[in-house]
Amino acid sequence: MAYIFNSARSFAEESTAGFVDLYSDILRAVPGGVARATRTPAGQVAVVIGGGSGHYPAFGGLVGAGLAHGAALGNVFASPSALQIYTVAKSVENGGGVLLSYGNYAGDVLNFTQAQDRLRAEGIPCETVRVTDDISSADASERERRRGVAGDLAVFRIAAAAAEAGASLAEVVALAQRANERVRTLGVAFGGATLPGAEEPLFTIPAGRMAVGMGIHGEPGIGEDDLVPAAALAALLWDRVRTEAPVGAGSRAVVLINGLGSVKHEELFVLYREIRLLAERDAITIVEPEVGELVTSFEMAGVSLSVFWVDAELEALWATPAHAPAYRKGHALVVGERVTEVEALAAVTRTGEESAVSHTLASVTQPGEASAESRALAPLAGRLIAVIADTVDEHVEELGRLDAVAGDGDHGIGMQRGSRAAADSVDAALADGAGLASLLSAAGDAWADRAGGTSGALWGTILTSVGRELGDTEVPDAARLARAVTAASDAVMRVGGAQPGDKTMVDALVALAESFAAEVASGASLEDAAVTASAHSTTVARATADLLPRMGRARPHAEKALGTPDPGAISLALIATAIARAATAQTTAIKENS
């Protein structure tokens, strides 16, 4: 469990502040994360990595000479928002383009892709390499769906070393992809992690047993086995990873022994010795191994083995010097002038963002252009956003428990961070004269930025899509409101890639949109249409208990999720129900007072 924190909601920010203060000689704080303290040399490819907090040294600890130029840091176990990633990239790009690299998780894919699109729209060359080394998370025939775990380090190091050597963006991408294709990881856990402020671990394991194939976000393993001596554990890990060796792997490999938080170095050394003996048995030469904490999961008791089969070029790049807070090799020469605070502020200002990273990613009508009618309706939208935040607050623990069954247990707190940020953005938007579109876009962007993760990106999409359809100039009628909900449903499917039946929020959202549109078309009042549609959405959300997940972090643990409804579908249905009740109550009050 976490012993030292002030507030679970502010833990990630406070931890990052202390981290930057401690390593101010190596890195600096930038909006959305951290960057090298020195300016990226002109024309050099900028390698930007990122992910959720709680995995130190990933990701901020891997920023420095010979490693990443910047890292976007999300909340605990949640991906950074698209705006965080964009601002970190803008802070370090200097004419050579940007490589984005991260573990292959749904929230990270959504947010990094949006950031990439924005960078490209501004004329900045940007490419992506997703790390997919976890052999337990998908079959070999679906390697593109695998998670990224401790193999992150191999991909980040090769990409950054190539960039330092002057490689072009295309060359850096090709080398990073080759590294990803040649690294494989398998892990085991002996106990689950407990998030700051939580009373219970994300999962538990019976005494004398271990979970095999767990993730790094508190996801339980894909199976259990008896706890075994170090030699047998080494054989289990080595033999399973070896069966996944890439074609033409060769006989030289980097070995990474990664402790996930509670397994200490002395134990890892025992495991490494056994792995070395197995490598000798199989005529594999171990090249510059690493043993320690590389990608953690708070205090999870667990360990993973990564094998990175190298060719001559990859081996040479792996051996180059590096100097980051948590990873140092050889003597890395730190080049470039230190970025001053004034220069850093100017760079952020040029991106059009404030240091709070709160401006919208979407192109919407400016508040000053809103009609008087739309501005008059904006406070109503603001009150409904407050209803959303209150609803999430009421159900936050329930949503976390649902998510912990086959995920990382952070859905409740992520929804809470996002919805509260959206509600907090309302007053400023109203003060700026926002109409419906402007207010909803500001709220959506605040939600996406504060929550991060998949739900943050998707709820940001919902609010901005609704706002875009409603506009800032007209008073929307029932038909337009129905089109707005449908537009949000379509946008979420387009951005997230899920379809009805995949056991995601899409199941409940599509049901809501279709039912609401049908009720409006039949002539029902807005209030009645909202009540009927929210009830249908709730029924569909509960019915997801009978589905197997085909998307997201729960997919590798599909059987565990059977019998439990999808937390994203449930939270959407709860919110839809609360909005319908609030709208009905307001209409009743108006009628009684008239």
Solvent accessible surface area in square Angstrom, and as a share of the most:
residue,aa,sasa,rsa
1,M,117,0.52
2,A,18,0.14
3,Y,177,0.67
4,I,156,0.79
5,F,78,0.32
6,N,128,0.66
7,S,45,0.29
8,A,28,0.21
9,R,106,0.39
10,S,33,0.21
11,F,37,0.16
12,A,11,0.09
13,E,79,0.36
14,E,77,0.34
15,S,59,0.38
16,T,33,0.19
17,A,64,0.50
18,G,41,0.39
19,F,29,0.12
20,V,21,0.12
21,D,113,0.59
22,L,128,0.63
23,Y,50,0.19
24,S,51,0.33
25,D,103,0.54
26,I,17,0.09
27,L,1,0.00
28,R,35,0.13
29,A,65,0.50
30,V,13,0.08
31,P,17,0.11
32,G,14,0.14
33,G,8,0.08
34,V,0,0.00
35,A,0,0.00
36,R,17,0.06
37,A,3,0.02
38,T,21,0.12
39,R,85,0.31
40,T,7,0.04
41,P,44,0.27
42,A,92,0.72
43,G,51,0.49
44,Q,23,0.10
45,V,2,0.01
46,A,0,0.00
47,V,0,0.00
48,V,0,0.00
49,I,0,0.00
50,G,0,0.00
51,G,3,0.03
52,G,5,0.04
53,S,22,0.14
54,G,16,0.15
55,H,1,0.00
56,Y,99,0.37
57,P,7,0.04
58,A,3,0.03
59,F,13,0.06
60,G,4,0.04
61,G,0,0.00
62,L,4,0.02
63,V,0,0.00
64,G,1,0.01
65,A,13,0.10
66,G,5,0.05
67,L,0,0.00
68,A,0,0.00
69,H,1,0.00
70,G,0,0.00
71,A,0,0.00
72,A,0,0.00
73,L,26,0.13
74,G,5,0.05
75,N,12,0.06
76,V,11,0.06
77,F,0,0.00
78,A,6,0.05
79,S,1,0.01
80,P,0,0.00
81,S,1,0.01
82,A,2,0.02
83,L,2,0.01
84,Q,28,0.12
85,I,0,0.00
86,Y,1,0.00
87,T,3,0.02
88,V,0,0.00
89,A,0,0.00
90,K,53,0.22
91,S,20,0.13
92,V,7,0.04
93,E,41,0.18
94,N,51,0.26
95,G,64,0.62
96,G,16,0.15
97,G,0,0.00
98,V,0,0.00
99,L,0,0.00
100,L,0,0.00
101,S,0,0.00
102,Y,1,0.00
103,G,4,0.04
104,N,19,0.10
105,Y,11,0.04
106,A,35,0.27
107,G,3,0.02
108,D,7,0.03
109,V,32,0.19
110,L,13,0.06
111,N,1,0.01
112,F,1,0.00
113,T,49,0.29
114,Q,53,0.24
115,A,0,0.00
116,Q,21,0.09
117,D,77,0.40
118,R,57,0.21
119,L,0,0.00
120,R,110,0.40
121,A,90,0.70
122,E,80,0.36
123,G,63,0.61
124,I,23,0.12
125,P,76,0.48
126,C,2,0.01
127,E,67,0.30
128,T,37,0.22
129,V,6,0.04
130,R,97,0.35
131,V,0,0.00
132,T,9,0.05
133,D,0,0.00
134,D,3,0.02
135,I,23,0.12
136,S,15,0.09
137,S,3,0.02
138,A,14,0.11
139,D,92,0.48
140,A,55,0.43
141,S,94,0.61
142,E,62,0.28
143,R,49,0.18
144,E,115,0.52
145,R,89,0.32
146,R,2,0.01
147,R,9,0.03
148,G,0,0.00
149,V,7,0.04
150,A,1,0.01
151,G,0,0.00
152,D,1,0.00
153,L,2,0.01
154,A,0,0.00
155,V,0,0.00
156,F,0,0.00
157,R,0,0.00
158,I,0,0.00
159,A,0,0.00
160,A,0,0.00
161,A,4,0.03
162,A,2,0.01
163,A,0,0.00
164,E,61,0.27
165,A,83,0.64
166,G,63,0.60
167,A,20,0.15
168,S,55,0.36
169,L,24,0.12
170,A,76,0.59
171,E,92,0.41
172,V,0,0.00
173,V,18,0.10
174,A,53,0.41
175,L,15,0.07
176,A,0,0.00
177,Q,79,0.35
178,R,73,0.27
179,A,0,0.00
180,N,16,0.08
181,E,90,0.41
182,R,31,0.11
183,V,0,0.00
184,R,13,0.05
185,T,1,0.01
186,L,4,0.02
187,G,5,0.05
188,V,0,0.00
189,A,0,0.00
190,F,62,0.26
191,G,18,0.18
192,G,13,0.13
193,A,0,0.00
194,T,9,0.05
195,L,17,0.08
196,P,8,0.05
197,G,50,0.48
198,A,40,0.31
199,E,162,0.73
200,E,125,0.56
201,P,46,0.29
202,L,19,0.09
203,F,21,0.09
204,T,106,0.62
205,I,26,0.13
206,P,76,0.48
207,A,108,0.83
208,G,46,0.44
209,R,81,0.29
210,M,1,0.00
211,A,4,0.03
212,V,6,0.04
213,G,1,0.01
214,M,8,0.03
215,G,0,0.00
216,I,7,0.04
217,H,7,0.03
218,G,0,0.00
219,E,0,0.00
220,P,12,0.08
221,G,3,0.03
222,I,85,0.43
223,G,33,0.32
224,E,84,0.38
225,D,52,0.27
226,D,76,0.40
227,L,93,0.46
228,V,51,0.29
229,P,102,0.64
230,A,35,0.27
231,A,55,0.43
232,A,46,0.35
233,L,17,0.08
234,A,0,0.00
235,A,30,0.23
236,L,30,0.15
237,L,0,0.00
238,W,0,0.00
239,D,59,0.30
240,R,108,0.39
241,V,0,0.00
242,R,76,0.28
243,T,116,0.67
244,E,36,0.16
245,A,35,0.27
246,P,20,0.13
247,V,154,0.89
248,G,64,0.62
249,A,11,0.08
250,G,55,0.53
251,S,61,0.39
252,R,104,0.38
253,A,0,0.00
254,V,0,0.00
255,V,0,0.00
256,L,0,0.00
257,I,0,0.00
258,N,2,0.01
259,G,0,0.00
260,L,1,0.01
261,G,16,0.16
262,S,48,0.31
263,V,13,0.07
264,K,99,0.42
265,H,78,0.35
266,E,122,0.55
267,E,96,0.43
268,L,1,0.00
269,F,111,0.46
270,V,78,0.45
271,L,7,0.04
272,Y,45,0.17
273,R,133,0.48
274,E,31,0.14
275,I,0,0.00
276,R,87,0.32
277,L,70,0.35
278,L,25,0.13
279,A,1,0.01
280,E,102,0.46
281,R,144,0.53
282,D,37,0.19
283,A,77,0.60
284,I,13,0.07
285,T,68,0.39
286,I,34,0.17
287,V,10,0.06
288,E,73,0.33
289,P,52,0.32
290,E,41,0.18
291,V,40,0.23
292,G,5,0.05
293,E,61,0.27
294,L,16,0.08
295,V,1,0.00
296,T,9,0.05
297,S,0,0.00
298,F,43,0.18
299,E,49,0.22
300,M,0,0.00
301,A,25,0.19
302,G,0,0.00
303,V,3,0.02
304,S,6,0.04
305,L,0,0.00
306,S,0,0.00
307,V,0,0.00
308,F,0,0.00
309,W,0,0.00
310,V,8,0.04
311,D,46,0.24
312,A,88,0.68
313,E,85,0.38
314,L,0,0.00
315,E,38,0.17
316,A,64,0.50
317,L,21,0.10
318,W,0,0.00
319,A,46,0.35
320,T,44,0.25
321,P,59,0.37
322,A,1,0.01
323,H,55,0.24
324,A,0,0.00
325,P,12,0.08
326,A,42,0.32
327,Y,11,0.04
328,R,130,0.47
329,K,28,0.12
330,G,73,0.70
331,H,159,0.71
332,A,16,0.12
333,L,138,0.69
334,V,83,0.48
335,V,67,0.38
336,G,48,0.46
337,E,125,0.56
338,R,124,0.45
339,V,21,0.12
340,T,72,0.42
341,E,155,0.69
342,V,120,0.69
343,E,69,0.31
344,A,23,0.18
345,L,116,0.58
346,A,43,0.33
347,A,23,0.18
348,V,15,0.09
349,T,89,0.52
350,R,181,0.66
351,T,16,0.10
352,G,50,0.48
353,E,10,0.04
354,E,96,0.43
355,S,86,0.56
356,A,74,0.57
357,V,8,0.05
358,S,54,0.35
359,H,84,0.37
360,T,43,0.25
361,L,54,0.27
362,A,24,0.19
363,S,112,0.72
364,V,32,0.18
365,T,49,0.29
366,Q,106,0.47
367,P,34,0.21
368,G,72,0.69
369,E,113,0.51
370,A,6,0.05
371,S,28,0.18
372,A,65,0.50
373,E,95,0.42
374,S,0,0.00
375,R,97,0.35
376,A,77,0.60
377,L,52,0.26
378,A,0,0.00
379,P,48,0.30
380,L,57,0.28
381,A,10,0.08
382,G,6,0.06
383,R,128,0.47
384,L,44,0.22
385,I,4,0.02
386,A,39,0.31
387,V,40,0.23
388,I,6,0.03
389,A,0,0.00
390,D,83,0.43
391,T,12,0.07
392,V,3,0.01
393,D,51,0.27
394,E,134,0.60
395,H,42,0.19
396,V,31,0.18
397,E,129,0.58
398,E,62,0.28
399,L,2,0.01
400,G,14,0.14
401,R,154,0.56
402,L,32,0.16
403,D,22,0.11
404,A,25,0.20
405,V,56,0.32
406,A,5,0.04
407,G,6,0.05
408,D,3,0.02
409,G,11,0.11
410,D,16,0.09
411,H,20,0.09
412,G,0,0.00
413,I,40,0.21
414,G,7,0.06
415,M,0,0.00
416,Q,33,0.14
417,R,4,0.01
418,G,0,0.00
419,S,1,0.00
420,R,54,0.20
421,A,19,0.15
422,A,0,0.00
423,A,17,0.14
424,D,101,0.52
425,S,23,0.15
426,V,13,0.07
427,D,110,0.57
428,A,64,0.50
429,A,10,0.07
430,L,58,0.29
431,A,90,0.70
432,D,96,0.50
433,G,21,0.20
434,A,2,0.01
435,G,0,0.00
436,L,11,0.05
437,A,4,0.03
438,S,8,0.05
439,L,1,0.01
440,L,13,0.07
441,S,1,0.01
442,A,34,0.26
443,A,0,0.00
444,G,0,0.00
445,D,8,0.04
446,A,17,0.13
447,W,0,0.00
448,A,17,0.13
449,D,25,0.13
450,R,64,0.23
451,A,1,0.01
452,G,2,0.02
453,G,9,0.09
454,T,48,0.28
455,S,20,0.13
456,G,0,0.00
457,A,4,0.03
458,L,14,0.07
459,W,12,0.04
460,G,5,0.05
461,T,17,0.10
462,I,13,0.07
463,L,11,0.06
464,T,17,0.10
465,S,8,0.05
466,V,27,0.16
467,G,0,0.00
468,R,131,0.48
469,E,56,0.25
470,L,8,0.04
471,G,20,0.19
472,D,3,0.01
473,T,79,0.46
474,E,92,0.41
475,V,91,0.52
476,P,20,0.13
477,D,89,0.46
478,A,32,0.24
479,A,46,0.36
480,R,53,0.19
481,L,49,0.24
482,A,9,0.07
483,R,117,0.43
484,A,1,0.01
485,V,32,0.19
486,T,50,0.29
487,A,30,0.24
488,A,2,0.01
489,S,4,0.03
490,D,67,0.35
491,A,4,0.03
492,V,1,0.01
493,M,38,0.17
494,R,175,0.64
495,V,50,0.29
496,G,21,0.20
497,G,45,0.43
498,A,8,0.06
499,Q,94,0.42
500,P,66,0.42
501,G,22,0.21
502,D,12,0.06
503,K,8,0.04
504,T,23,0.14
505,M,13,0.06
506,V,2,0.01
507,D,11,0.06
508,A,0,0.00
509,L,5,0.02
510,V,17,0.10
511,A,8,0.06
512,L,29,0.14
513,A,3,0.02
514,E,114,0.51
515,S,17,0.11
516,F,20,0.08
517,A,36,0.28
518,A,60,0.47
519,E,49,0.22
520,V,22,0.13
521,A,90,0.70
522,S,88,0.57
523,G,66,0.63
524,A,30,0.23
525,S,53,0.34
526,L,64,0.32
527,E,41,0.18
528,D,86,0.44
529,A,0,0.00
530,A,22,0.17
531,V,70,0.40
532,T,59,0.34
533,A,0,0.00
534,S,5,0.03
535,A,58,0.45
536,H,82,0.36
537,S,0,0.00
538,T,26,0.15
539,T,85,0.50
540,V,38,0.22
541,A,0,0.00
542,R,164,0.60
543,A,51,0.40
544,T,1,0.01
545,A,17,0.13
546,D,113,0.59
547,L,58,0.29
548,L,82,0.41
549,P,7,0.04
550,R,129,0.47
551,M,59,0.26
552,G,34,0.33
553,R,44,0.16
554,A,27,0.21
555,R,43,0.16
556,P,24,0.15
557,H,4,0.02
558,A,16,0.13
559,E,133,0.59
560,K,89,0.38
561,A,7,0.05
562,L,95,0.47
563,G,58,0.56
564,T,26,0.15
565,P,29,0.18
566,D,22,0.11
567,P,20,0.12
568,G,12,0.11
569,A,0,0.00
570,I,17,0.09
571,S,1,0.01
572,L,3,0.02
573,A,3,0.03
574,L,45,0.22
575,I,4,0.02
576,A,12,0.09
577,T,30,0.17
578,A,17,0.14
579,I,50,0.25
580,A,3,0.02
581,R,170,0.62
582,A,27,0.21
583,A,34,0.26
584,T,51,0.30
585,A,62,0.48
586,Q,59,0.26
587,T,33,0.19
588,T,61,0.36
589,A,44,0.34
590,I,106,0.54
591,K,142,0.60
592,E,133,0.60
593,N,131,0.67
594,S,121,0.78
